[in-house]
Amino acid sequence: MKNSKLILSAAAAVSAILGIGAASAADLPVKALHYTAAAPAFSWTGCYLGGNGGGAWGRSDVNTTVTSQVPFNVAFVNELTREQSPVLHPEGATVGGQLGCNRQFGHLVLGGETDFNYFGLKNSISTTFPTALVDPARQSVTTNSSIETRWLFTARGRLGYAWDTWLVYGTGGLAMTRIDASAKYSNVVLNPQSLIESEFASASTTKVGWTVGAGVEHAISKNWTAKLEYLYADFGSVAASGPLVGEAGPTGIFLNHNFPLRTNIVRFGVNYLFNSGPVVAKY
C-alpha cells in the first residue's frame, strides 16, 4: 500500500514536470527555416547584333623582280626593282556591324561571329633615282608604289571564359578584303621634255586570308554589352606585272610586283543580346 502511494506520487510528479516542459516548449518562439537567394548571374547565352569602330594599320613588304627577253642595263634595272620594292605601312579607320551567337556552359562560353566593315587602309610611296645613275639636270626618273583596302569581312569562332558580367575570349577564322595595288615608273627627259620609257602595273582583287585575336566584353545591362577587341589578319599577296614601254614601244622587259598584306585591327563595339538563356541563381 505504501509502495502504491509512492508510485502514484512519482507519476504525478513526472506528469507535472512534463506538463511544465511541454508548456515551456510551446511558449518558445519558432524561427522559420529559409534561405535568401543572391542576385542572379548574367547569362551570355543568346544571339546578338551590334556595331563597331576603330583603327587599323598594316605592313606590305613589296617585292619587285624583272623578267626580260633582251639584254638590259643591269645596274639601272637593279636600282629600278629596288626602288619599286618599298615597305608600305597602310593605315586607316574601320567601322561596321557584327552578328553572332553564344552558348554558355558554366564559365565556358562558345560562340561564332561574322562582321562586315568599311576598311580604309591606304599608303603610297614615291621615290626618285639617285644621282649616281641619273643626271637630275637632264633626266627625272621616279617610281610610285601604292596599296589600298576597301572593306573587311570575317567569320570567326569564339571561345571565352565568363565571370558573371565579364567575358574574356579568343577568336579566329576566315578574313576577306578587297585590295587595290599599283606600281608606276617613268623616265622623262627634262629639256626638251619627253618620255623615254614608263611602266605601269595594277591589280584589284578580293583576297581570302585568316585572322586571330582576343577581346574582353562586359554586360552593362541585361541586354546590352560593350567590348574591346584586337584582330591580326593575313591576306597573303597580290601580284601585278607590267611591261617596260619605251619610245618605240614594248622593250621586252617586264616588272613583276608582289604586294603582301598583314594588318592589325583594334576596335570598340556594342552588342544587343537577344533571347538570353536561363539565368543561373546562386544560393
DRENPA-3360 file (N, C-alpha, C; in nm, 2 decimals, always signed):
BEGIN
1 = MKNSKLIL = +0.08/-0.12/+0.00/+0.00/+0.00/+0.00/+0.09/+0.12/+0.00 ~ +0.19/+0.12/+0.08/+0.28/+0.23/+0.08/+0.35/+0.25/-0.05 ~ +0.39/+0.13/-0.11/+0.45/+0.13/-0.24/+0.36/+0.19/-0.35 ~ +0.24/+0.16/-0.34/+0.14/+0.21/-0.44/+0.13/+0.37/-0.43 ~ +0.13/+0.41/-0.31/+0.13/+0.56/-0.29/+0.25/+0.63/-0.34 ~ +0.37/+0.56/-0.32/+0.49/+0.62/-0.37/+0.49/+0.63/-0.53 ~ +0.44/+0.52/-0.59/+0.43/+0.51/-0.73/+0.34/+0.62/-0.79 ~ +0.23/+0.64/-0.72/+0.13/+0.74/-0.77/+0.19/+0.88/-0.75;
9 = SAAAAVSA = +0.26/+0.90/-0.64/+0.32/+1.03/-0.62/+0.43/+1.06/-0.72 ~ +0.51/+0.96/-0.76/+0.61/+0.98/-0.85/+0.56/+1.01/-0.99 ~ +0.45/+0.93/-1.02/+0.38/+0.95/-1.15/+0.33/+1.09/-1.16 ~ +0.27/+1.14/-1.05/+0.21/+1.28/-1.05/+0.32/+1.38/-1.07 ~ +0.43/+1.35/-1.00/+0.55/+1.45/-1.02/+0.60/+1.45/-1.16 ~ +0.62/+1.34/-1.22/+0.66/+1.33/-1.36/+0.57/+1.40/-1.46 ~ +0.44/+1.38/-1.43/+0.34/+1.44/-1.52/+0.35/+1.59/-1.50 ~ +0.36/+1.64/-1.38/+0.37/+1.78/-1.36/+0.49/+1.84/-1.43;
17 = ILGIGAAS = +0.61/+1.76/-1.42/+0.73/+1.81/-1.48/+0.71/+1.82/-1.63 ~ +0.65/+1.71/-1.69/+0.63/+1.70/-1.84/+0.54/+1.81/-1.88 ~ +0.44/+1.84/-1.80/+0.34/+1.94/-1.84/+0.41/+2.08/-1.84 ~ +0.49/+2.10/-1.75/+0.56/+2.23/-1.74/+0.65/+2.24/-1.86 ~ +0.73/+2.13/-1.89/+0.82/+2.13/-2.00/+0.75/+2.15/-2.13 ~ +0.64/+2.08/-2.15/+0.57/+2.10/-2.28/+0.52/+2.24/-2.29 ~ +0.47/+2.30/-2.18/+0.42/+2.43/-2.19/+0.53/+2.53/-2.22 ~ +0.64/+2.50/-2.15/+0.76/+2.59/-2.18/+0.80/+2.59/-2.32;
25 = AADLPVKA = +0.80/+2.46/-2.38/+0.84/+2.45/-2.52/+0.75/+2.51/-2.61 ~ +0.62/+2.51/-2.58/+0.51/+2.57/-2.66/+0.53/+2.72/-2.66 ~ +0.58/+2.77/-2.54/+0.59/+2.91/-2.53/+0.71/+2.97/-2.61 ~ +0.81/+2.88/-2.65/+0.93/+2.93/-2.72/+0.89/+2.97/-2.86 ~ +0.95/+3.09/-2.91/+0.93/+3.13/-3.05/+0.99/+3.03/-3.14 ~ +0.92/+3.01/-3.25/+0.97/+2.92/-3.36/+1.03/+3.00/-3.47 ~ +1.16/+2.98/-3.50/+1.23/+3.06/-3.61/+1.21/+2.98/-3.74 ~ +1.15/+3.04/-3.84/+1.13/+2.98/-3.97/+1.26/+2.95/-4.04;
33 = LHYTAAAP = +1.28/+2.83/-4.10/+1.39/+2.79/-4.18/+1.38/+2.85/-4.32 ~ +1.47/+2.93/-4.37/+1.46/+2.98/-4.51/+1.60/+3.02/-4.56 ~ +1.62/+3.04/-4.69/+1.74/+3.09/-4.75/+1.71/+3.21/-4.83 ~ +1.81/+3.29/-4.85/+1.79/+3.41/-4.93/+1.87/+3.40/-5.06 ~ +1.81/+3.41/-5.17/+1.88/+3.39/-5.30/+1.96/+3.52/-5.33 ~ +2.08/+3.49/-5.38/+2.17/+3.60/-5.42/+2.12/+3.66/-5.55 ~ +2.18/+3.77/-5.59/+2.14/+3.83/-5.72/+2.17/+3.73/-5.83 ~ +2.09/+3.71/-5.93/+2.11/+3.61/-6.04/+2.23/+3.65/-6.12;
41 = AFSWTGCY = +2.30/+3.54/-6.17/+2.42/+3.57/-6.26/+2.38/+3.60/-6.40 ~ +2.46/+3.68/-6.47/+2.43/+3.71/-6.61/+2.46/+3.59/-6.69 ~ +2.37/+3.57/-6.79/+2.39/+3.46/-6.89/+2.43/+3.52/-7.02 ~ +2.54/+3.46/-7.08/+2.58/+3.50/-7.21/+2.52/+3.42/-7.33 ~ +2.43/+3.33/-7.29/+2.36/+3.25/-7.40/+2.26/+3.34/-7.48 ~ +2.27/+3.33/-7.61/+2.18/+3.40/-7.69/+2.25/+3.46/-7.82 ~ +2.17/+3.52/-7.91/+2.23/+3.58/-8.03/+2.23/+3.73/-8.01 ~ +2.32/+3.80/-8.08/+2.33/+3.94/-8.06/+2.36/+4.01/-8.20;
49 = LGGNGGGA = +2.33/+4.14/-8.20/+2.36/+4.22/-8.31/+2.42/+4.35/-8.26 ~ +2.52/+4.41/-8.33/+2.58/+4.53/-8.28/+2.66/+4.60/-8.39 ~ +2.73/+4.70/-8.34/+2.82/+4.78/-8.43/+2.96/+4.80/-8.37 ~ +3.05/+4.84/-8.45/+3.19/+4.86/-8.40/+3.26/+4.96/-8.48 ~ +3.37/+5.01/-8.42/+3.45/+5.11/-8.49/+3.59/+5.12/-8.43 ~ +3.69/+5.16/-8.51/+3.82/+5.17/-8.45/+3.92/+5.20/-8.56 ~ +4.04/+5.16/-8.54/+4.15/+5.19/-8.63/+4.23/+5.06/-8.67 ~ +4.30/+5.07/-8.78/+4.38/+4.96/-8.83/+4.51/+5.01/-8.90;
57 = WGRSDVNT = +4.61/+4.92/-8.89/+4.73/+4.95/-8.95/+4.79/+4.82/-9.01 ~ +4.88/+4.83/-9.11/+4.93/+4.71/-9.17/+5.07/+4.73/-9.22 ~ +5.12/+4.63/-9.29/+5.25/+4.63/-9.35/+5.25/+4.55/-9.48 ~ +5.32/+4.60/-9.58/+5.33/+4.54/-9.71/+5.47/+4.55/-9.75 ~ +5.55/+4.44/-9.75/+5.69/+4.44/-9.80/+5.69/+4.41/-9.94 ~ +5.67/+4.51/-10.03/+5.66/+4.49/-10.17/+5.79/+4.43/-10.23 ~ +5.77/+4.33/-10.31/+5.89/+4.27/-10.38/+5.87/+4.27/-10.53 ~ +5.97/+4.34/-10.60/+5.96/+4.35/-10.74/+6.08/+4.28/-10.80;
65 = TVTSQVPF = +6.05/+4.20/-10.91/+6.16/+4.13/-10.98/+6.14/+4.16/-11.13 ~ +6.24/+4.13/-11.21/+6.24/+4.16/-11.35/+6.25/+4.03/-11.43 ~ +6.18/+4.02/-11.54/+6.20/+3.92/-11.64/+6.22/+3.99/-11.77 ~ +6.31/+3.94/-11.85/+6.34/+4.00/-11.98/+6.38/+3.90/-12.09 ~ +6.35/+3.93/-12.21/+6.38/+3.85/-12.32/+6.50/+3.92/-12.40 ~ +6.54/+4.03/-12.35/+6.65/+4.11/-12.42/+6.75/+4.15/-12.32 ~ +6.87/+4.19/-12.37/+6.97/+4.24/-12.28/+6.93/+4.38/-12.22 ~ +6.97/+4.41/-12.10/+6.94/+4.54/-12.04/+7.05/+4.59/-11.95;
73 = NVAFVNEL = +7.04/+4.72/-11.92/+7.13/+4.78/-11.83/+7.11/+4.72/-11.69 ~ +7.20/+4.64/-11.64/+7.18/+4.56/-11.52/+7.18/+4.66/-11.40 ~ +7.27/+4.75/-11.39/+7.27/+4.84/-11.28/+7.14/+4.93/-11.27 ~ +7.10/+4.98/-11.39/+6.98/+5.06/-11.39/+6.85/+4.98/-11.35 ~ +6.84/+4.86/-11.40/+6.72/+4.78/-11.37/+6.72/+4.73/-11.23 ~ +6.84/+4.69/-11.18/+6.85/+4.65/-11.04/+6.81/+4.76/-10.95 ~ +6.85/+4.89/-10.98/+6.80/+5.00/-10.90/+6.65/+5.02/-10.91 ~ +6.60/+5.00/-11.03/+6.46/+5.02/-11.06/+6.37/+4.92/-10.97;
81 = TREQSPVL = +6.42/+4.79/-10.97/+6.35/+4.69/-10.89/+6.36/+4.72/-10.74 ~ +6.47/+4.78/-10.70/+6.49/+4.82/-10.56/+6.40/+4.93/-10.52 ~ +6.39/+5.03/-10.61/+6.30/+5.15/-10.58/+6.15/+5.10/-10.58 ~ +6.12/+5.00/-10.65/+5.98/+4.95/-10.65/+5.96/+4.83/-10.56 ~ +6.04/+4.82/-10.46/+6.03/+4.72/-10.35/+6.03/+4.79/-10.22 ~ +5.94/+4.89/-10.20/+5.94/+4.96/-10.07/+5.86/+4.88/-9.96 ~ +5.87/+4.92/-9.84/+5.79/+4.87/-9.73/+5.68/+4.97/-9.71 ~ +5.55/+4.93/-9.74/+5.44/+5.02/-9.73/+5.37/+5.00/-9.59;
89 = HPEGATVG = +5.32/+5.10/-9.53/+5.26/+5.10/-9.40/+5.12/+5.16/-9.41 ~ +5.02/+5.08/-9.47/+4.89/+5.14/-9.48/+4.82/+5.15/-9.35 ~ +4.74/+5.25/-9.33/+4.66/+5.27/-9.21/+4.53/+5.34/-9.24 ~ +4.44/+5.33/-9.14/+4.31/+5.40/-9.17/+4.21/+5.36/-9.06 ~ +4.08/+5.40/-9.09/+3.97/+5.37/-9.00/+3.89/+5.25/-9.04 ~ +3.82/+5.19/-8.95/+3.73/+5.08/-8.98/+3.60/+5.10/-8.90 ~ +3.49/+5.08/-8.96/+3.36/+5.09/-8.89/+3.26/+4.99/-8.96 ~ +3.17/+4.93/-8.88/+3.08/+4.83/-8.94/+2.99/+4.77/-8.84;
97 = GQLGCNRQ = +2.94/+4.65/-8.87/+2.85/+4.58/-8.78/+2.88/+4.44/-8.77 ~ +2.83/+4.37/-8.66/+2.85/+4.23/-8.64/+2.73/+4.16/-8.59 ~ +2.72/+4.03/-8.62/+2.61/+3.94/-8.58/+2.67/+3.81/-8.53 ~ +2.62/+3.76/-8.41/+2.68/+3.64/-8.36/+2.58/+3.57/-8.26 ~ +2.63/+3.46/-8.21/+2.55/+3.38/-8.11/+2.65/+3.32/-8.01 ~ +2.61/+3.31/-7.88/+2.68/+3.25/-7.78/+2.60/+3.13/-7.71 ~ +2.68/+3.04/-7.65/+2.62/+2.94/-7.57/+2.71/+2.92/-7.45 ~ +2.65/+2.94/-7.33/+2.73/+2.93/-7.20/+2.71/+2.80/-7.14;
105 = FGHLVLGG = +2.82/+2.74/-7.09/+2.83/+2.61/-7.02/+2.91/+2.64/-6.89 ~ +2.84/+2.67/-6.78/+2.92/+2.71/-6.66/+2.99/+2.84/-6.69 ~ +3.13/+2.84/-6.67/+3.21/+2.96/-6.70/+3.25/+2.96/-6.85 ~ +3.24/+2.85/-6.92/+3.28/+2.84/-7.06/+3.17/+2.90/-7.15 ~ +3.22/+2.98/-7.25/+3.13/+3.04/-7.35/+3.18/+3.01/-7.49 ~ +3.10/+2.94/-7.56/+3.13/+2.91/-7.70/+3.04/+2.99/-7.79 ~ +3.10/+3.03/-7.91/+3.01/+3.11/-8.00/+3.08/+3.13/-8.13 ~ +3.00/+3.20/-8.22/+3.05/+3.24/-8.35/+3.01/+3.38/-8.39;
113 = ETDFNYFG = +3.09/+3.44/-8.47/+3.05/+3.58/-8.50/+3.10/+3.61/-8.65 ~ +3.02/+3.69/-8.72/+3.05/+3.74/-8.85/+3.03/+3.89/-8.85 ~ +3.12/+3.96/-8.93/+3.11/+4.10/-8.93/+3.14/+4.15/-9.07 ~ +3.10/+4.27/-9.11/+3.13/+4.34/-9.23/+3.16/+4.48/-9.20 ~ +3.28/+4.53/-9.25/+3.32/+4.66/-9.21/+3.38/+4.74/-9.33 ~ +3.36/+4.87/-9.32/+3.45/+4.96/-9.41/+3.59/+4.95/-9.35 ~ +3.69/+4.93/-9.44/+3.82/+4.90/-9.40/+3.91/+4.99/-9.49 ~ +3.94/+5.12/-9.44/+4.00/+5.22/-9.52/+4.15/+5.23/-9.51;
121 = LKNSISTT = +4.23/+5.12/-9.53/+4.37/+5.13/-9.52/+4.43/+5.18/-9.65 ~ +4.53/+5.27/-9.64/+4.59/+5.32/-9.76/+4.73/+5.38/-9.74 ~ +4.82/+5.35/-9.84/+4.95/+5.41/-9.83/+5.02/+5.40/-9.97 ~ +5.10/+5.50/-10.00/+5.18/+5.51/-10.12/+5.31/+5.57/-10.09 ~ +5.41/+5.53/-10.17/+5.55/+5.58/-10.16/+5.60/+5.61/-10.30 ~ +5.65/+5.74/-10.32/+5.72/+5.78/-10.44/+5.87/+5.79/-10.41 ~ +5.95/+5.75/-10.51/+6.10/+5.76/-10.50/+6.16/+5.82/-10.62 ~ +6.27/+5.88/-10.60/+6.35/+5.94/-10.72/+6.48/+5.87/-10.72;
129 = FPTALVDP = +6.53/+5.84/-10.84/+6.65/+5.77/-10.86/+6.77/+5.85/-10.81 ~ +6.87/+5.78/-10.76/+6.99/+5.85/-10.71/+7.07/+5.91/-10.83 ~ +7.14/+6.02/-10.79/+7.22/+6.09/-10.90/+7.34/+6.00/-10.95 ~ +7.37/+5.89/-10.89/+7.48/+5.81/-10.94/+7.44/+5.74/-11.07 ~ +7.31/+5.73/-11.09/+7.26/+5.66/-11.21/+7.19/+5.76/-11.31 ~ +7.14/+5.87/-11.26/+7.06/+5.97/-11.34/+7.11/+6.11/-11.31 ~ +7.13/+6.19/-11.42/+7.17/+6.33/-11.40/+7.04/+6.41/-11.38 ~ +7.02/+6.46/-11.26/+6.89/+6.53/-11.23/+6.87/+6.66/-11.31;
137 = ARQSVTTN = +6.98/+6.71/-11.37/+6.96/+6.83/-11.45/+6.90/+6.80/-11.59 ~ +6.92/+6.67/-11.63/+6.87/+6.64/-11.77/+6.76/+6.54/-11.77 ~ +6.74/+6.46/-11.65/+6.65/+6.35/-11.66/+6.58/+6.33/-11.52 ~ +6.46/+6.29/-11.52/+6.38/+6.27/-11.40/+6.33/+6.12/-11.40 ~ +6.37/+6.04/-11.31/+6.33/+5.90/-11.30/+6.26/+5.88/-11.17 ~ +6.13/+5.85/-11.17/+6.05/+5.83/-11.04/+5.98/+5.70/-11.05 ~ +5.95/+5.65/-10.93/+5.86/+5.53/-10.91/+5.76/+5.56/-10.81 ~ +5.65/+5.49/-10.81/+5.54/+5.50/-10.71/+5.48/+5.36/-10.69;
145 = SSIETRWL = +5.46/+5.33/-10.56/+5.40/+5.20/-10.52/+5.29/+5.24/-10.42 ~ +5.17/+5.17/-10.44/+5.06/+5.20/-10.35/+4.98/+5.08/-10.32 ~ +4.91/+5.08/-10.21/+4.82/+4.97/-10.17/+4.70/+5.03/-10.10 ~ +4.58/+4.97/-10.11/+4.46/+5.03/-10.05/+4.36/+4.91/-10.03 ~ +4.29/+4.92/-9.92/+4.18/+4.82/-9.90/+4.05/+4.90/-9.89 ~ +3.94/+4.83/-9.91/+3.81/+4.89/-9.92/+3.71/+4.84/-9.81 ~ +3.71/+4.71/-9.79/+3.62/+4.65/-9.69/+3.68/+4.53/-9.63 ~ +3.62/+4.48/-9.52/+3.66/+4.37/-9.45/+3.54/+4.28/-9.41;
153 = FTARGRLG = +3.56/+4.15/-9.43/+3.46/+4.05/-9.38/+3.53/+3.95/-9.31 ~ +3.48/+3.91/-9.19/+3.53/+3.80/-9.11/+3.42/+3.70/-9.07 ~ +3.45/+3.58/-9.06/+3.36/+3.48/-9.00/+3.45/+3.40/-8.90 ~ +3.42/+3.41/-8.77/+3.51/+3.36/-8.67/+3.44/+3.28/-8.56 ~ +3.51/+3.19/-8.50/+3.47/+3.12/-8.38/+3.51/+3.20/-8.26 ~ +3.45/+3.18/-8.15/+3.49/+3.25/-8.02/+3.48/+3.15/-7.91 ~ +3.59/+3.15/-7.83/+3.59/+3.07/-7.71/+3.63/+3.16/-7.59 ~ +3.55/+3.16/-7.49/+3.57/+3.26/-7.38/+3.55/+3.20/-7.24;
161 = YAWDTWLV = +3.59/+3.27/-7.14/+3.57/+3.24/-7.00/+3.49/+3.36/-6.94 ~ +3.38/+3.33/-6.87/+3.30/+3.43/-6.81/+3.30/+3.43/-6.66 ~ +3.31/+3.56/-6.61/+3.28/+3.58/-6.47/+3.16/+3.67/-6.46 ~ +3.04/+3.61/-6.45/+2.92/+3.69/-6.44/+2.91/+3.78/-6.56 ~ +2.92/+3.91/-6.54/+2.90/+4.01/-6.65/+3.03/+4.04/-6.73 ~ +3.14/+3.97/-6.70/+3.26/+3.99/-6.77/+3.29/+3.86/-6.85 ~ +3.35/+3.89/-6.97/+3.38/+3.78/-7.06/+3.52/+3.81/-7.13 ~ +3.61/+3.72/-7.12/+3.74/+3.73/-7.19/+3.74/+3.61/-7.29;
169 = YGTGGLAM = +3.78/+3.65/-7.42/+3.77/+3.54/-7.52/+3.88/+3.55/-7.62 ~ +3.90/+3.44/-7.69/+3.99/+3.44/-7.80/+3.90/+3.41/-7.93 ~ +3.95/+3.45/-8.04/+3.87/+3.43/-8.16/+3.96/+3.41/-8.28 ~ +3.91/+3.34/-8.38/+3.99/+3.31/-8.50/+3.90/+3.26/-8.61 ~ +3.95/+3.28/-8.74/+3.87/+3.22/-8.85/+3.91/+3.28/-8.98 ~ +3.81/+3.30/-9.07/+3.82/+3.35/-9.21/+3.82/+3.50/-9.21 ~ +3.91/+3.56/-9.30/+3.91/+3.70/-9.32/+3.91/+3.73/-9.47 ~ +3.84/+3.83/-9.52/+3.84/+3.86/-9.66/+3.84/+4.01/-9.68;
177 = TRIDASAK = +3.91/+4.06/-9.78/+3.92/+4.20/-9.81/+3.94/+4.23/-9.96 ~ +3.91/+4.35/-10.00/+3.94/+4.39/-10.14/+4.07/+4.48/-10.14 ~ +4.17/+4.43/-10.22/+4.29/+4.50/-10.22/+4.32/+4.56/-10.36 ~ +4.35/+4.69/-10.36/+4.39/+4.76/-10.49/+4.54/+4.79/-10.47 ~ +4.62/+4.75/-10.56/+4.77/+4.77/-10.56/+4.82/+4.82/-10.69 ~ +4.92/+4.90/-10.69/+4.97/+4.95/-10.82/+5.12/+4.99/-10.81 ~ +5.19/+4.99/-10.92/+5.33/+5.03/-10.93/+5.35/+5.11/-11.06 ~ +5.41/+5.22/-11.05/+5.44/+5.30/-11.17/+5.59/+5.34/-11.18;
185 = YSNVVLNP = +5.63/+5.36/-11.30/+5.77/+5.41/-11.32/+5.77/+5.50/-11.45 ~ +5.84/+5.61/-11.44/+5.86/+5.69/-11.55/+6.00/+5.75/-11.56 ~ +6.05/+5.76/-11.69/+6.18/+5.81/-11.72/+6.16/+5.93/-11.82 ~ +6.18/+6.05/-11.77/+6.14/+6.17/-11.85/+6.27/+6.25/-11.87 ~ +6.29/+6.29/-12.00/+6.40/+6.39/-12.03/+6.34/+6.53/-12.01 ~ +6.41/+6.62/-11.94/+6.35/+6.74/-11.90/+6.36/+6.85/-12.01 ~ +6.46/+6.86/-12.09/+6.47/+6.97/-12.18/+6.53/+6.92/-12.32 ~ +6.45/+6.92/-12.42/+6.30/+6.93/-12.42/+6.24/+6.81/-12.35;
193 = QSLIESEF = +6.12/+6.84/-12.29/+6.06/+6.73/-12.21/+6.00/+6.62/-12.30 ~ +6.04/+6.50/-12.27/+5.98/+6.39/-12.35/+5.99/+6.26/-12.26 ~ +5.91/+6.17/-12.29/+5.90/+6.04/-12.21/+5.99/+5.94/-12.28 ~ +6.09/+5.89/-12.21/+6.18/+5.79/-12.27/+6.12/+5.65/-12.25 ~ +6.08/+5.62/-12.13/+6.01/+5.49/-12.11/+5.93/+5.50/-11.98 ~ +5.84/+5.40/-11.97/+5.75/+5.40/-11.85/+5.70/+5.26/-11.83 ~ +5.64/+5.24/-11.71/+5.58/+5.11/-11.68/+5.47/+5.13/-11.58 ~ +5.36/+5.06/-11.59/+5.25/+5.06/-11.50/+5.19/+4.92/-11.48;
201 = ASASTTKV = +5.17/+4.89/-11.36/+5.11/+4.76/-11.33/+5.01/+4.78/-11.21 ~ +4.90/+4.71/-11.22/+4.80/+4.73/-11.11/+4.72/+4.60/-11.10 ~ +4.66/+4.58/-10.98/+4.57/+4.47/-10.95/+4.47/+4.51/-10.86 ~ +4.35/+4.46/-10.88/+4.23/+4.49/-10.79/+4.16/+4.35/-10.77 ~ +4.17/+4.29/-10.65/+4.12/+4.16/-10.63/+4.07/+4.14/-10.49 ~ +3.98/+4.04/-10.47/+3.94/+4.00/-10.34/+4.03/+3.89/-10.29 ~ +4.08/+3.91/-10.17/+4.18/+3.82/-10.11/+4.11/+3.75/-9.99 ~ +4.13/+3.62/-9.98/+4.08/+3.54/-9.87/+4.20/+3.51/-9.78;
209 = GWTVGAGV = +4.20/+3.54/-9.65/+4.30/+3.51/-9.56/+4.25/+3.46/-9.43 ~ +4.33/+3.48/-9.32/+4.29/+3.43/-9.19/+4.31/+3.53/-9.09 ~ +4.24/+3.52/-8.97/+4.26/+3.62/-8.87/+4.25/+3.55/-8.73 ~ +4.32/+3.60/-8.63/+4.32/+3.55/-8.49/+4.31/+3.68/-8.41 ~ +4.26/+3.66/-8.28/+4.26/+3.78/-8.20/+4.21/+3.75/-8.06 ~ +4.18/+3.85/-7.98/+4.13/+3.83/-7.85/+4.05/+3.96/-7.81 ~ +3.97/+3.94/-7.71/+3.89/+4.06/-7.66/+3.84/+4.04/-7.52 ~ +3.78/+4.15/-7.47/+3.71/+4.15/-7.34/+3.58/+4.22/-7.36;
217 = EHAISKNW = +3.47/+4.16/-7.30/+3.34/+4.21/-7.32/+3.27/+4.22/-7.18 ~ +3.19/+4.32/-7.16/+3.12/+4.35/-7.04/+2.97/+4.38/-7.06 ~ +2.89/+4.31/-6.98/+2.75/+4.34/-6.99/+2.71/+4.46/-6.90 ~ +2.66/+4.57/-6.97/+2.63/+4.69/-6.90/+2.48/+4.69/-6.86 ~ +2.40/+4.60/-6.90/+2.27/+4.58/-6.86/+2.23/+4.44/-6.90 ~ +2.10/+4.40/-6.88/+2.05/+4.27/-6.91/+2.08/+4.23/-7.06 ~ +2.06/+4.33/-7.15/+2.07/+4.30/-7.29/+2.18/+4.37/-7.37 ~ +2.24/+4.47/-7.31/+2.35/+4.54/-7.37/+2.49/+4.51/-7.32;
225 = TAKLEYLY = +2.58/+4.49/-7.42/+2.72/+4.46/-7.38/+2.81/+4.55/-7.46 ~ +2.93/+4.58/-7.40/+3.04/+4.66/-7.47/+3.16/+4.57/-7.48 ~ +3.24/+4.59/-7.58/+3.36/+4.51/-7.60/+3.48/+4.59/-7.66 ~ +3.60/+4.54/-7.63/+3.72/+4.59/-7.69/+3.79/+4.47/-7.75 ~ +3.83/+4.48/-7.88/+3.88/+4.36/-7.95/+4.00/+4.40/-8.03 ~ +4.09/+4.30/-8.04/+4.21/+4.31/-8.13/+4.21/+4.19/-8.22 ~ +4.24/+4.22/-8.35/+4.25/+4.12/-8.45/+4.38/+4.14/-8.53 ~ +4.44/+4.02/-8.57/+4.55/+4.02/-8.66/+4.50/+3.95/-8.78;
233 = ADFGSVAA = +4.52/+4.00/-8.90/+4.48/+3.94/-9.02/+4.59/+3.93/-9.13 ~ +4.60/+3.82/-9.20/+4.70/+3.80/-9.30/+4.62/+3.76/-9.43 ~ +4.64/+3.84/-9.54/+4.57/+3.82/-9.66/+4.66/+3.77/-9.77 ~ +4.78/+3.72/-9.74/+4.86/+3.67/-9.85/+4.92/+3.78/-9.93 ~ +4.93/+3.76/-10.06/+4.99/+3.85/-10.15/+4.91/+3.87/-10.28 ~ +4.92/+4.00/-10.33/+4.86/+4.04/-10.46/+4.97/+4.06/-10.56 ~ +4.95/+4.00/-10.68/+5.06/+4.01/-10.78/+5.01/+4.10/-10.90 ~ +5.10/+4.18/-10.95/+5.08/+4.26/-11.06/+5.20/+4.27/-11.15;
241 = SGPLVGEA = +5.19/+4.26/-11.28/+5.30/+4.27/-11.37/+5.28/+4.37/-11.48 ~ +5.38/+4.45/-11.52/+5.37/+4.55/-11.62/+5.49/+4.55/-11.71 ~ +5.47/+4.58/-11.84/+5.58/+4.58/-11.94/+5.65/+4.72/-11.93 ~ +5.78/+4.72/-11.96/+5.85/+4.84/-11.97/+5.84/+4.89/-12.12 ~ +5.78/+5.01/-12.13/+5.75/+5.06/-12.27/+5.84/+5.18/-12.30 ~ +5.91/+5.17/-12.41/+5.99/+5.28/-12.45/+5.93/+5.37/-12.56 ~ +6.01/+5.46/-12.61/+5.96/+5.55/-12.72/+5.91/+5.47/-12.84 ~ +5.98/+5.35/-12.87/+5.95/+5.27/-12.99/+5.85/+5.16/-12.95;
249 = GPTGIFLN = +5.80/+5.16/-12.83/+5.70/+5.05/-12.79/+5.76/+4.96/-12.68 ~ +5.70/+4.84/-12.66/+5.74/+4.75/-12.56/+5.89/+4.71/-12.58 ~ +5.96/+4.70/-12.47/+6.10/+4.67/-12.47/+6.13/+4.52/-12.45 ~ +6.03/+4.45/-12.41/+6.06/+4.31/-12.38/+6.10/+4.28/-12.24 ~ +6.09/+4.39/-12.16/+6.13/+4.38/-12.01/+6.00/+4.39/-11.93 ~ +5.98/+4.30/-11.84/+5.86/+4.31/-11.75/+5.90/+4.32/-11.60 ~ +5.83/+4.40/-11.53/+5.85/+4.42/-11.39/+5.73/+4.35/-11.32 ~ +5.77/+4.26/-11.23/+5.67/+4.18/-11.16/+5.66/+4.22/-11.01;
257 = HNFPLRTN = +5.55/+4.26/-10.96/+5.54/+4.32/-10.83/+5.45/+4.22/-10.74 ~ +5.49/+4.20/-10.62/+5.41/+4.13/-10.52/+5.38/+4.21/-10.40 ~ +5.26/+4.23/-10.36/+5.21/+4.31/-10.25/+5.15/+4.22/-10.14 ~ +5.23/+4.17/-10.05/+5.17/+4.10/-9.93/+5.10/+4.20/-9.84 ~ +5.01/+4.16/-9.76/+4.94/+4.25/-9.67/+4.91/+4.17/-9.54 ~ +4.96/+4.23/-9.43/+4.93/+4.18/-9.29/+4.88/+4.30/-9.22 ~ +4.77/+4.29/-9.14/+4.71/+4.40/-9.07/+4.68/+4.37/-8.92 ~ +4.67/+4.48/-8.85/+4.63/+4.48/-8.71/+4.51/+4.57/-8.69;
265 = IVRFGVNY = +4.41/+4.52/-8.62/+4.29/+4.59/-8.60/+4.25/+4.61/-8.45 ~ +4.22/+4.73/-8.41/+4.17/+4.75/-8.27/+4.04/+4.82/-8.28 ~ +3.94/+4.76/-8.22/+3.81/+4.83/-8.24/+3.72/+4.81/-8.11 ~ +3.64/+4.91/-8.09/+3.54/+4.90/-7.98/+3.40/+4.87/-8.04 ~ +3.32/+4.80/-7.96/+3.19/+4.76/-8.01/+3.09/+4.75/-7.91 ~ +2.96/+4.76/-7.95/+2.85/+4.74/-7.86/+2.76/+4.63/-7.92 ~ +2.69/+4.55/-7.84/+2.60/+4.45/-7.89/+2.47/+4.45/-7.81 ~ +2.36/+4.42/-7.88/+2.23/+4.40/-7.82/+2.21/+4.25/-7.82;
273 = LFNSGPVV = +2.19/+4.19/-7.70/+2.18/+4.04/-7.68/+2.03/+4.01/-7.68 ~ +1.99/+3.92/-7.78/+1.85/+3.87/-7.79/+1.84/+3.73/-7.72 ~ +1.72/+3.70/-7.67/+1.69/+3.57/-7.63/+1.79/+3.51/-7.53 ~ +1.83/+3.59/-7.43/+1.93/+3.54/-7.33/+1.88/+3.42/-7.27 ~ +1.97/+3.33/-7.24/+1.94/+3.20/-7.18/+1.89/+3.20/-7.04 ~ +1.87/+3.09/-6.98/+1.82/+3.09/-6.84/+1.93/+3.14/-6.75 ~ +1.88/+3.22/-6.65/+1.97/+3.28/-6.55/+1.99/+3.17/-6.44 ~ +2.12/+3.15/-6.41/+2.16/+3.06/-6.30/+2.16/+3.13/-6.17;
281 = AKY = +2.07/+3.09/-6.08/+2.07/+3.16/-5.95/+2.18/+3.10/-5.85 ~ +2.23/+3.19/-5.77/+2.33/+3.15/-5.67/+2.26/+3.15/-5.53 ~ +2.28/+3.05/-5.45/+2.21/+3.04/-5.32/+2.32/+3.04/-5.21;
% end
